Amino acid sequence: MLISTPITSLISPLNPRNLPSKLSSTTPLSPTQNPKNLFLFSKTLYPVPLSSPQNPKNLFPFSKTIDPVPLSSPQNPNPKNLSPFSETLARRCLLISLTLSTSPFLTIPLSPPISKARGLFQMPPPRLNNRYFLVRAGESEFESFGIINTNPVAKTSIDSGLSDEGKKQTARAAIELKKKGACSGDCWVWPSITQRSYQAAEIIASVNGVTRSRIVPEYSFLDARGLGAYEGKRLESVMEVYESDSISPSIKPPPIDDGTPNESVADVFVRVTQLMSIIETQYSGDTIIIVSPDSDNLTVLQAGLIGLDLRRHRELSFSPGEVRLVDPKSIPTYKQPASAVYKCLNPPSCT
C-alpha cells in the first residue's frame, strides 16, 4: 500500500545520497524540490532506503505500474501534463526490477566446453587418427623427356601433366587401391595442385567411385621438391642431390634465380609435417589418399612416420604410380622425452 506524503528535500542530512523518498501523485513539485526538472515517479519508482531491515541486499525495488508525477511547474510549463516517456519505459523498468530481484537465483549457462586440442603433430607420431595411403603420381611429360622440372611456376602447365605412360601407371594404382578397399567406406583424396597429381587424383576417384567433392587439392605442402640449379637438367643428375642428402638432411641443392626453390630434406620434412598436422586435426577415423607429384615428399614423410633417419629417406623411394599403405605397426612406440619423465624432488637442487 502506498502512502501519500509530501516529498522531502532531495538533499538533506536524512538523504545524503539524493535518493527520492516515497512520492505522492497529488503533490506538485516546487522549484526548490525539483531544481533540475527531473522526472520523478509516484506509485512506481518509490525506493526504500538501500540499507534497511526491509532491504538487506540493497536491491532497488520497483512497483508494478508507472504513473508519472505532473511536470507542470513555473520552471517547466507543461499545461497538458504529457508524459515524456512511453509505455516502453514502463515495461523496461519492470523488466529491470525483475532482473535485479531474481538475479541471485538465475543460473547463467556456461559456454560449451572447448574441444581438446591435439597439439602439434610430432614425428614419429604417438598414434595416427586416420588410415593413410601414399601414392606417387604417374610419369609426367617432363619426366618422359628425361628432364627435371620442379619450378612451382609451371606446376599447373600441360607439360607437367601425365604422359600416356603416366596415365596407365595411375590407372593401375587406382585399381590397386580399389582391391585394397581404400575407399570401401568412403575416403578423401589429397593431391598436390600440380597437374599430374590432380589428374591422378581424378583417375583414382573415378575408379573408386569417389565424388569430386572429396578431392581436396593441396596448394603448397605437396609441391615437388625444389632442386634449384638442377632445374632443366637430365634426370640422372638428381643422384648428386641424393648423395648430399646421405651426408646431412640440411644440405641444399645449389640455388638458381629462375624462381625454383632449392630445398633440403629438412625443408621437405617441415612441409610434410605441416600437411599431416592439418589432416590429423581435420579428420578422425577416415581414409586419406595422399597423391604426390614426386618421390621425395613421400619418402621423407614415411621416414618421419617410422622414425627412420632422414639421411636414409632414399631407401624408401617410390616409383611412378606406386601405392603404399602406411602400416601403423611400423610406427615405433612413442617415448616421452627425458624432460617429461624426470621430476626434480628438491628444487632448485636437482641432480
Residue pairs with C-beta under 8 A, 6 or more apart in sequence:
2 22
2 42
2 43
2 46
2 63
3 22
4 24
4 25
4 26
4 27
5 21
5 22
5 24
6 24
6 27
7 20
7 21
7 23
7 24
7 27
7 29
7 33
7 40
8 14
8 15
8 21
9 15
9 32
9 33
10 18
10 20
10 33
10 34
11 18
15 21
17 50
19 47
19 49
19 50
20 40
20 45
20 46
20 47
21 46
22 46
23 40
23 41
23 42
23 46
23 69
24 42
25 42
25 43
25 67
25 69
28 70
28 72
28 73
29 40
29 69
29 73
30 73
31 73
31 74
31 75
34 40
34 73
34 76
35 75
37 71
37 73
37 75
37 76
39 68
39 69
39 71
39 84
39 85
40 69
41 66
41 67
41 68
41 69
42 67
42 68
42 69
43 63
43 65
43 66
43 67
44 62
44 63
44 65
44 66
44 67
44 68
44 90
44 93
45 62
45 63
45 66
45 93
46 63
47 60
47 61
48 54
48 55
48 61
49 55
50 58
50 60
51 58
55 61
57 104
59 100
59 101
60 97
60 100
61 97
61 101
62 93
62 94
62 96
62 97
64 94
65 90
66 85
66 89
66 90
66 93
68 83
68 85
70 78
70 81
71 78
71 81
71 82
71 84
72 78
72 79
72 81
118 129
118 280
118 281
120 277
121 273
121 276
121 277
121 280
121 281
122 334
123 269
123 273
123 304
123 305
123 307
124 304
124 305
124 306
124 307
124 331
124 332
124 334
125 276
125 280
125 305
125 331
125 334
126 334
127 328
127 331
127 334
128 280
128 305
128 326
128 328
128 331
129 280
129 283
129 284
129 285
130 279
130 280
130 283
130 284
130 285
130 286
130 287
130 288
131 286
131 287
131 288
131 325
131 326
132 287
132 288
132 289
132 290
132 325
132 326
133 177
133 180
133 182
133 287
133 288
133 289
133 290
133 323
133 324
133 325
133 326
134 290
134 292
134 298
134 301
134 302
134 318
134 323
134 324
134 325
134 326
135 173
135 177
135 200
135 204
135 289
135 290
135 291
135 292
135 321
135 322
135 323
135 324
136 291
136 292
136 293
136 294
136 295
136 298
136 318
136 319
136 320
136 321
136 322
137 162
137 166
137 170
137 191
137 192
137 194
137 196
137 197
137 199
137 200
137 291
137 292
137 293
137 320
137 321
138 162
138 163
138 165
138 166
138 167
138 168
138 169
138 170
138 173
138 196
138 200
138 320
138 321
139 162
139 163
139 165
139 166
139 169
139 196
139 320
139 321
140 149
140 159
140 160
140 161
140 162
140 163
140 166
140 195
140 196
140 293
141 158
141 159
141 160
141 161
141 162
141 163
141 166
142 148
142 149
142 159
142 160
143 149
143 163
143 166
143 235
143 320
144 163
144 165
144 166
146 234
146 235
146 236
147 232
147 233
147 234
147 235
148 227
148 230
148 231
148 232
148 233
148 234
148 235
148 237
148 238
149 159
149 160
149 224
149 231
149 232
150 223
150 224
150 225
150 226
150 227
150 230
150 231
150 260
150 261
150 294
151 226
151 231
151 258
151 259
151 260
152 223
152 224
152 226
152 259
152 260
152 261
153 259
154 160
155 192
155 193
155 194
155 195
155 223
155 224
155 293
156 193
156 194
156 195
157 195
158 195
160 194
160 195
160 196
160 293
161 195
161 196
161 199
162 170
162 195
162 196
162 199
162 200
166 196
166 200
166 320
166 321
167 199
167 203
168 321
169 320
169 321
170 199
170 200
170 203
170 204
170 321
171 203
171 207
172 321
173 200
173 204
173 321
173 322
173 323
174 203
174 204
174 206
174 207
174 208
175 207
176 323
177 183
177 204
177 207
177 208
177 289
177 323
178 207
178 208
180 323
180 325
182 208
182 287
182 289
183 208
183 209
183 210
183 287
183 289
185 287
186 210
186 214
186 286
186 287
187 208
187 210
187 214
187 286
187 287
187 288
187 289
188 214
188 216
188 283
188 286
188 287
188 288
188 289
189 201
189 204
189 205
189 210
189 214
189 215
189 216
189 289
189 291
190 216
190 217
190 218
190 222
190 275
190 279
190 288
190 289
190 290
190 291
191 197
191 198
191 200
191 201
191 215
191 216
191 217
191 218
191 222
191 290
191 291
192 198
192 217
192 218
192 222
192 223
192 224
192 291
192 292
192 293
192 297
193 217
193 218
193 219
193 222
194 222
194 223
194 224
194 293
196 293
197 222
197 291
197 292
197 293
198 215
198 217
200 291
201 215
201 217
201 289
201 291
202 212
202 215
204 210
204 289
204 291
205 211
205 212
205 214
205 215
218 275
220 271
221 271
221 272
221 274
221 275
221 278
222 271
222 275
222 290
222 291
222 292
222 293
222 297
223 271
223 293
224 292
224 293
224 294
224 296
224 297
225 263
225 268
225 294
225 296
225 297
226 253
226 260
226 261
226 262
226 263
227 238
227 241
227 253
227 260
227 262
227 263
228 252
228 253
228 254
228 255
228 256
228 260
228 261
228 262
228 263
229 253
229 254
229 255
229 256
229 262
230 237
230 238
230 240
230 241
230 253
230 254
231 256
231 258
231 260
241 253
242 314
244 251
244 253
245 251
245 264
245 265
245 310
245 311
245 313
245 314
246 311
246 312
246 314
247 311
248 311
249 264
249 265
249 266
249 269
249 310
249 311
250 264
250 265
250 266
251 264
252 262
252 263
252 264
252 267
253 262
253 263
254 262
255 262
256 262
261 267
265 296
265 300
265 310
265 311
265 313
266 310
268 296
268 297
268 300
269 300
269 304
269 310
271 297
272 297
272 300
272 301
272 304
273 304
275 290
275 301
276 301
279 288
290 298
290 301
292 298
292 318
295 317
295 318
295 319
296 313
298 316
298 318
298 324
299 313
299 314
299 315
299 316
299 317
299 318
300 310
300 313
302 308
302 313
302 316
302 324
302 326
303 309
303 310
303 312
303 313
303 316
304 310
305 326
305 330
305 331
306 330
306 331
306 332
307 331
307 332
308 315
308 316
318 324
344 350
